[in-house]
Amino acid sequence: MHDAIRRVLEELAAGRTDVASALESLASLPGEDLGFANLDHHRVLRNGMPEVVYGEGKRPDEIALIVDRLRARGHPVLVTRLSQDRYDACRERLEAHAVAGDYDALSRTWRWNDGPFPVTGDGTIVVACAGTSDLPVAEEAARTAEVLGNRVERVVDVGVAGLHRTLAKLDVLRRARAVIVVAGMEGALPSVVGGLVACPVIAVPTSVGYGASYGGLAALLAMLNSCASGVTVVNIDNGFGAACAASRITHAAARARDAADAQRDEGATA
């Protein structure tokens, strides 16, 4: 979106377009009404993250058209909760570009960009999951964070039933700018990690567990009542939401770094 606006302004400054044409181009940038969906093309300008497509409940043709329109504007595209059958139904249209998209059945996500996803956040987001059964939610978080411009490191199967596994990854956890901790069952891992690291910890309860876990409610309540200060909790199975929160942290750090660099440069040339 920034590039689209810059092109319009450069064309105007160079005299290759007039004010009326530039205004018309800019007027079409904020949104696009498809009838069944109203796309928000300005979201990336407001909060740094492009609109993401929630695939569950949408018809395959609706998903494909939304993706087409987002790609036409140059946005990186992420579709979440895209089941294998829905993906198969719209696969040909989704992949009908020179740079093919990337579907992951484990996390039920599909993503596309015109080239590699650039890293724009400061530092690394570590995504740690307690057990292998938590991997679908953890991978949704990891892949989302990558689309949003972050370095991501995955730490798998480090639940508290074997605390030595967590401690073996302590150096990785402590190097992170933010840690996303994904856990089901009793949801204890975020409290452990929160007591070991200084960076923000975002806890994601999953619906993994036996009957008394109540579809993740037990893990959610445990995380909300964490005795580790400063642990933040998102909704059950919401790897996407955790990644968005962590990405805001890394990009706030990047903006602070850039501002400090600019101020130092100004001082050096004064």
N, C-alpha and C positions, 0 to 999 in steps of 0.2 A: 504494500500500500504506500509506504514512504516513497518507493521508487516510482510508482505511478504518478503521485503528486509532483515529485521532482521533475519528471519528464514533461508534464504539462507546464510547469513554471519555466523550465528551460526553453521550451518551444515558444512561450510567450516572450521571454526576455530576448530571445534571438530574432524575434519578429517573424517567426514561421507560422504563427497563429495569431488570431486577434482575441480581444478580451471576451467577446461574446462566445466564441468557440471554447475558450479556456473555461469560462463559467459553466458552459453546458457539460464539459467533460468532468469538472469537479462535482457538479450536481449529481451525477450518476454514480459517484464513488461511495456515498454512505451506505446505501442499501439497495436491495433488489428483490422485488416482490414476484415470487414464482406462483402465486395463487395458494398453494398448500404450505408455503414457507416464505418467510421474509428474511433474506440473508443480511447479516450485519457486517458489511465490509469495512466499517470504520473501527471495529472492536480492537484491532491490532494497534491502531493509533491511540486509543484511549487507555488501554491497559497492557499493551505489549504482546497480547496473545490473540491469534486469529480465531474466528468462530470454529468450533469443533462440531462434527456431526454425530449425534447420538443415534445409532443405527437401530436400536430396538424399537419396534412398533412402526417403523417406516417401511413402505413397499420398496422392493429393489429398484424400480424405475425412479422413485422419488430420491433414493440415495444417489443413484447414478447422476441424475440431473443436478442435484445440489453440488456434488463433487465436480462436475463439469464446470459449473459457474464459479466455484471457488478457484479452480485451477486457471480459469480464463483470466482472473484478476491477479494471478501470480502468488496466491496464498499457498503456503504449505498446508497440506490437507491431512486431517486425522479423522477417522471414523471409529467410534468406540461401540462396544456391544454389538458387533457385527457377526452374527452366527455363521457357521460354515455354509448352511443352505442358502442364506441370503447373499453371502458372498458369491457362491457359485452361480446364483441367479443373475447377478449383475457383473460378473467377473470380466466378460468380454469388453463391456463398455468402460469399466473402471481401468482396465489395462490398455486401452486403445491410445497410448501415447508412446513417444520414443523412449522416455524414461518410465519404466514400468513401476507400478505401485508395489507395496510390500505388505502382504497379508500374513498375520500370525494367528493360527487357530487357537493356541494356548490362551492368549490374552483377548482374543476376539477383536483385534484391532487391525485396521488397514490404514496405511499412511503413504503419502506421496510428496515429493518435492522435486523441483527441477534441478537436480544435483544433490550432493550431500547436505544434510541438515547442518547449517553453520552453528558453531558454539559461540554464544553471545553472553552467557551467564558467567559469573566469576566463581571459580572453584568447582568442586565435584559434588553431585548428589549421590549418596549411597542409598540403595534400596536393599533392605535386609528383610528376609522372610523367615518366620519361625520354622515352618515345615514345608516339605515339597507340595503338600496339598494347598498351600497358600500361594503357590507360584502364579496361577492365573491372574490374581489381583496384583501381585508384585510386578509381574511383567507388564500389565496395563500401566502401572505407575512408571516403570522404567522407560517404556516406549513413548509414553506421553512426554516425559521429561526431555527425551532426546529431540522430539519434534519441536519442543519449546526452546531449544537452543542450549542444552546442557550436556556436560560430560556426566556420564552415569556409570557407576560401578555397582555390580550386583553381588550380594552376599546371600547365599542360599543355605537353608536348613541349619539354622543356628539357634534353635529354640532352647528354652531354659531346662528342658529335660536332660540336656547335656551341656551344662554351663561352660565347660571347657571349649566347646565349639564357638561360643560367643567371644570368649576371651582370646581365642586364637586369631580373631579378626579385629581385635581392638585397635591396632595401628591403622587399619583401613577406616574404621568408624571415626577415629579421632582426626583424620585428615579431611573429613567431609566438611563442606559448607553447610549442608543440611542432611539429616538422615530420615528416610521414610522407613518405618518399621511396620511390617505386615504380619499379623498373627491372628489365629483363631483360638479354639479351645478356651483356655482361661485368660488368654490375652496378656500374659505377664511380660513378654519380651520388651515392649516399649519402656516399662518401668526400669528394667535392668539397664537398657541402653541409655535411658535418660539420666541414670546415676553415674554413667561412665564417661560421657562426652559433654563438651561445652557448647556445641552448636545446637541449633533448633532441632527438635525431634518431633516428627509428625507421625502419629500412630494411626494405623488402619486396621480396624477389626474386620475379620472375615467370617463368613457364615459356616466355616469348617468346624465340626465338632459333633459330639453325640447329643442325645435328646435334651439334656439340661443346658446346652449352649444356646437353645432357643434361636437358632438361625443367626448367631452372631451377637445376640443381645447381651449374653454373659460377657463376651470379650469387650463389647462396647462399654458396658458399665464398669468393668475392671479398669479400662484405660481412662475413662472419665474420672475415676477415683484414684488414679495413680499417685503414689507417694513421692514420685520423682518430680520435682518442681519444673514447670515450664513445658511439659509434654502437651502438645496440641493434638486433638482427636478429630478425625473426619468420620463420615458416615460408613456404615457397614458395606464392605466390598468396594469402597470408593477409591480405587487406586488413581483414577483420573484426577479427582479433587485434590488428593495429596500431592500429586506431581505439580499441579498448578500452584499450590501454596509454596512448595519448595522452590519452584522456578521464580516466583516473585522475590524470594529471599536472595537467590543468586543474582538476579538482575538488579535488585536494589544495591547489592554489593558492587556490581559492575559499574553502576552509575556513580556510586560514591568514589570508586577507584578512578574513573575517568575525570570526575570533577577535581579530585586531588591532583591528578596528573596535569590537568589544564592550569590549575592554580600555580603549580610548581613551575610550569613552563613560562607562565606570565611573569613570575618573579625572576626567572633566569634572564629574561629578555628586557626587563625594566631598567 
